[in-house]
Amino acid sequence: MSRPRLLGAVLAGGEGRRFGGQKGDALVGGVTMVGRAAAALRDWVEDVVVVSSRPLAAAPARVIPDRVSGAGPLGGLDAALVEAEAMGLDGVFLLACDLPLVSPAVVGKVVSSLGAAAAAAPAREPSGVEPLCAVYAMRVRASVEARLEGPDRSLHALFREVGGRVVSAEYLGDGAQATFLNVNTPSDRDRAEAAISQQEER
């Protein structure tokens, strides 16, 4: 099966309360988190956008706003799917900017796992999957729109509803769990900085 033609969508709309401000503009390893996410996607997608209704100091790609305000990551996926459909693409690779350790290699393995499934996301403990580093085929759009009208806007619930494929840690390779370090606080950023320094020293 040929590789799907995807829009890479970097989510950068969170308020960052625990972090102390806009996370997308924060530096990790000398690069903004939003810039790291865009770079991880570029080799595997047709184009990259940043989904955010908040201003960014230096966006690495075109910025598109949420269509539904206050809908969280589901609203970001909705905006990206609408954009991808307008571009005639097959779906969206959604990547949160606060996962700065996700590499192009991990993105490629998730993309290659999609196959005929409606979605694919890496396994992650203890939550089961990481739906903020995932590929979503265009046919999930109806489910997304229905959930935007309902009480449960969880991406985990969406992933279960569409029968998403879970990409095993074994397939992703050594250190896969550490790859999904979520930067929610300044101390999380320190951990990410340390991990990047170790990678650069190898």
Residue pairs with C-beta under 8 A, 6 or more apart in sequence:
1 115
1 116
3 44
3 111
3 112
4 89
4 90
4 91
4 111
4 114
4 135
4 137
5 46
5 88
5 89
5 90
6 44
6 45
6 46
6 84
6 89
6 90
6 91
6 92
6 93
6 111
6 135
7 45
7 46
7 47
7 48
7 49
7 80
7 83
7 84
7 87
7 89
7 91
7 92
7 93
8 38
8 41
8 42
8 44
8 45
8 47
8 48
8 49
8 92
8 93
8 95
9 48
9 49
9 50
9 51
9 76
9 77
9 79
9 80
9 83
9 84
9 92
9 93
9 94
9 95
10 24
10 34
10 37
10 38
10 41
10 48
10 49
10 50
10 51
10 60
10 61
10 95
10 96
10 97
11 51
11 52
11 73
11 76
11 94
11 95
11 96
11 97
11 132
12 22
12 23
12 24
12 33
12 34
12 37
12 50
12 51
12 52
12 54
12 56
12 59
12 97
13 51
13 52
13 53
13 54
13 66
13 75
13 76
14 23
14 98
16 22
16 23
18 184
18 185
19 26
19 98
19 183
19 184
19 185
19 186
19 189
20 186
22 54
22 56
22 57
23 33
23 97
23 98
23 183
24 32
24 33
24 34
24 50
24 52
24 56
24 97
25 32
25 33
25 34
25 56
25 57
25 58
26 32
26 33
26 183
26 189
27 33
28 36
28 100
28 183
28 189
28 192
28 193
28 196
29 36
29 100
29 192
29 193
29 196
29 197
29 200
31 39
32 57
32 58
32 60
33 97
33 98
33 100
33 183
34 50
34 56
34 59
34 60
34 97
35 58
35 60
36 97
36 100
37 95
37 96
37 97
37 99
37 100
37 102
38 48
38 50
38 60
38 61
39 60
39 104
40 95
40 102
40 103
40 104
40 106
40 107
41 48
41 93
41 95
41 104
41 107
42 48
42 104
43 104
43 107
43 108
44 93
44 104
44 107
44 108
44 111
45 93
46 87
46 89
47 61
47 62
47 87
48 60
48 61
48 62
49 61
49 62
49 63
49 64
49 80
49 83
50 56
50 59
50 60
50 61
50 62
50 63
50 64
50 97
51 63
51 64
51 65
51 66
51 76
51 79
51 80
52 59
52 63
52 65
52 66
53 65
53 66
53 69
56 63
64 79
64 80
64 83
65 79
66 75
66 76
66 78
66 79
67 75
67 78
67 79
67 82
68 75
68 78
68 148
69 75
71 78
71 148
71 153
72 153
73 94
73 96
73 131
73 132
73 155
74 144
74 147
74 148
74 153
74 154
74 155
74 158
75 148
75 153
76 94
77 92
77 94
77 136
77 144
77 155
77 158
78 141
78 144
78 145
78 148
80 92
80 94
81 91
81 92
81 136
81 138
81 140
81 141
81 144
82 141
84 90
84 91
84 92
84 138
85 138
85 141
89 138
90 137
90 138
91 114
91 135
91 136
91 137
91 138
91 140
92 135
92 136
92 138
93 107
93 110
93 111
93 134
93 135
93 136
94 131
94 132
94 133
94 134
94 135
94 136
95 102
95 107
95 132
95 133
96 132
96 133
96 182
98 182
98 183
98 184
99 130
99 132
99 133
99 179
99 180
99 181
99 182
99 183
100 181
100 183
100 192
100 196
101 178
101 179
101 180
101 181
101 192
101 195
101 196
102 133
102 179
102 180
103 179
105 173
106 122
106 133
106 172
106 176
106 179
107 133
109 167
109 171
109 172
109 173
110 120
110 121
110 122
110 133
110 134
110 135
110 167
111 120
111 135
113 120
113 165
113 167
113 171
114 120
114 135
114 137
114 165
115 165
117 137
117 163
117 164
117 165
118 136
118 137
118 139
118 140
118 162
118 163
118 164
119 131
119 134
119 135
119 136
119 137
119 140
119 158
119 159
119 162
119 163
119 164
119 165
120 134
120 135
120 164
120 165
120 166
120 167
121 129
121 130
121 131
121 133
121 134
121 135
121 159
121 164
121 165
121 166
121 167
122 129
122 130
122 133
122 134
122 166
122 167
122 169
122 172
122 176
122 179
122 180
123 129
123 130
123 166
123 167
123 168
123 169
123 172
123 176
124 130
124 177
124 180
125 177
127 156
128 156
128 166
129 156
129 159
129 164
129 166
130 180
131 155
131 156
131 158
131 159
131 164
132 155
133 180
134 155
134 159
134 164
140 158
140 162
143 158
143 161
143 162
144 158
147 153
147 157
147 158
147 161
169 176
169 177
172 179
178 195
181 188
181 191
181 192
181 195
182 188
183 189
183 192
